[in-house]
Amino acid sequence: MGADGGKIDLKLGFLTTIECPDGSLIGGLLVTNHFGRPLEFQCTTPVKPNRTQEVLYGPTLVPFLLGEVIGQTLVEKMNIKPHLVLVEQEQAMELQNHISIPVAILTDVEQIIEENAAYISEQIGRNRLRFDAAHQTGKTAIENTSRNIPADADLGEPFERVREALNEAVKMGSSR
């Protein structure tokens, strides 16, 4: 409960990864308040699967890396837990199977989403969020808190900040 008589101070998590020059992935998670101001940022060290992992995991490797290795690790490291984690990459939706916080993917409003039983979507400001239908908590959480998000909010913008911060971290790492 917030200090203003019951309104929850919404905290949004923005999780994304970038690929380093050597092919490894580095992930970052930015938690903001509903105005988009940063509350906490964490990033991983570069993650590079070895050849054996590539062979054994096959097509499940990227969801494993994005969801379990990078996503779950970052969420667990955060001191400030978000009410909702937003992702950009389809394969990062795997994270929902490993954390109790709802996860949604940001999709363009122009993008026509085939409404099927596996997904439910919700319009938030200029954005459309898609949830896994098996995890109803996500849609409930956003319905309860979306009124705190400004109608003109661009939920894609914080991802740019995360990518920029990750690129800076990679530069700093390579200059050592």
C-alpha positions in Angstrom: 0.0 0.0 0.0 1.3 3.4 -0.9 1.2 6.4 1.5 -1.6 8.0 -0.5 -4.4 5.8 1.0 -4.3 2.5 -0.8 -2.9 3.1 -4.2 -0.1 0.7 -5.0 3.2 2.2 -6.1 3.6 0.2 -9.3 7.1 -1.1 -10.0 7.8 -2.4 -13.5 10.8 -4.6 -14.5 12.3 -4.4 -18.0 14.4 -7.4 -18.9 16.4 -7.7 -22.1 19.7 -9.1 -23.4 22.3 -8.1 -25.9 24.8 -10.2 -27.8 28.4 -9.4 -27.2 31.0 -9.5 -30.0 32.2 -13.0 -28.9 28.6 -14.3 -29.2 27.9 -14.4 -25.5 24.7 -12.9 -24.1 24.6 -10.3 -21.3 21.3 -9.6 -19.6 20.0 -6.6 -17.8 16.9 -5.9 -15.6 15.8 -2.3 -14.8 13.1 -1.8 -12.2 11.3 1.6 -12.5 8.4 3.3 -10.8 5.3 4.0 -12.8 6.8 7.3 -14.1 9.7 5.3 -15.6 12.3 6.5 -13.0 14.9 3.9 -12.2 14.7 2.2 -8.8 17.3 -0.5 -9.4 19.4 -2.0 -12.2 21.3 -5.3 -12.3 23.1 -7.0 -15.1 24.7 -10.4 -15.6 28.2 -11.3 -16.6 28.4 -12.6 -20.3 26.8 -16.0 -20.7 28.2 -18.3 -23.4 27.0 -21.8 -23.8 29.7 -24.4 -24.7 29.4 -26.6 -27.7 28.1 -29.6 -25.6 25.3 -27.4 -24.2 24.4 -26.2 -27.7 24.1 -29.8 -28.9 22.2 -31.1 -25.9 19.8 -28.2 -25.5 19.1 -27.8 -29.2 16.2 -25.5 -29.9 15.5 -25.1 -26.1 18.9 -23.4 -25.5 17.8 -19.8 -26.0 14.7 -20.0 -23.9 16.8 -21.8 -21.2 19.4 -19.0 -21.3 16.9 -16.1 -21.4 14.4 -17.5 -18.9 16.4 -19.6 -16.4 20.0 -18.6 -16.5 19.7 -14.8 -17.2 16.1 -13.8 -16.3 15.7 -15.9 -13.1 19.1 -14.9 -11.8 18.5 -11.2 -12.3 15.0 -11.3 -10.7 16.5 -13.2 -7.7 19.3 -10.6 -7.4 17.0 -7.6 -7.3 16.4 -6.0 -3.9 13.4 -4.1 -5.3 11.0 -6.7 -6.8 8.8 -5.5 -9.7 5.0 -6.2 -9.8 5.4 -7.2 -13.4 8.4 -8.1 -15.6 8.2 -7.0 -19.2 10.3 -8.7 -21.9 11.0 -8.0 -25.6 12.1 -11.4 -26.7 9.5 -14.1 -27.3 11.9 -16.8 -25.9 12.3 -14.8 -22.7 8.6 -15.7 -21.8 10.1 -18.9 -20.5 10.9 -16.8 -17.4 7.3 -17.1 -16.3 7.9 -20.8 -15.5 10.6 -19.9 -13.0 9.4 -16.9 -11.0 6.2 -16.0 -9.2 6.1 -12.4 -10.6 3.9 -12.1 -13.7 5.8 -11.8 -17.0 4.4 -10.1 -20.2 5.9 -9.5 -23.6 5.6 -6.0 -25.2 4.1 -6.2 -28.7 3.4 -3.4 -31.1 -0.2 -2.2 -31.3 0.1 -2.4 -35.1 1.2 -6.0 -34.8 -1.9 -8.1 -35.3 -1.9 -10.8 -32.6 -3.7 -14.0 -33.5 -6.0 -14.4 -30.5 -5.6 -17.9 -29.5 -6.1 -19.8 -26.3 -2.4 -19.7 -25.4 -2.2 -15.9 -25.0 -4.2 -13.1 -23.6 -3.4 -9.4 -24.3 -4.1 -6.1 -22.6 -3.8 -2.6 -24.0 -1.8 -0.3 -21.7 -1.3 3.3 -23.0 0.2 3.1 -26.4 1.3 -0.5 -25.8 0.0 -4.0 -26.0 1.1 -6.6 -23.5 0.7 -10.3 -24.1 0.5 -12.8 -21.3 0.7 -16.6 -21.2 -2.9 -17.7 -20.6 -1.7 -20.4 -18.3 -0.5 -17.6 -15.9 -3.7 -15.5 -15.2 -1.9 -13.6 -12.5 -0.2 -11.4 -15.1 -3.4 -10.1 -16.6 -4.9 -9.6 -13.1 -1.8 -7.7 -11.9 -1.8 -5.3 -14.8 -5.6 -4.7 -14.6 -5.1 -3.8 -11.0 -2.2 -1.5 -11.5 -2.5 -0.2 -15.1 -4.4 2.9 -14.0 -1.1 4.0 -12.4 0.6 4.0 -15.8 0.2 7.3 -17.8 -2.0 6.8 -20.9 0.8 8.1 -23.1 3.5 5.9 -21.6 5.9 4.3 -24.0 6.8 1.0 -22.3 9.4 0.3 -25.0 11.6 3.2 -24.1 13.1 1.7 -20.9 14.3 -1.3 -22.9 16.5 1.2 -24.9 18.0 2.4 -21.6 18.7 -1.2 -20.5 20.4 -2.0 -23.9 22.5 1.2 -23.6 23.6 0.4 -20.1 24.5 -3.1 -21.2 26.6 -1.8 -24.1 28.4 0.5 -21.6 29.1 -2.5 -19.3 30.5 -4.5 -22.3 32.7 -1.5 -23.3 34.0 -1.1 -19.7 34.6 -4.9 -19.5 36.6 -5.0 -22.7 38.7 -1.9 -21.8 40.1 -3.6 -18.6 
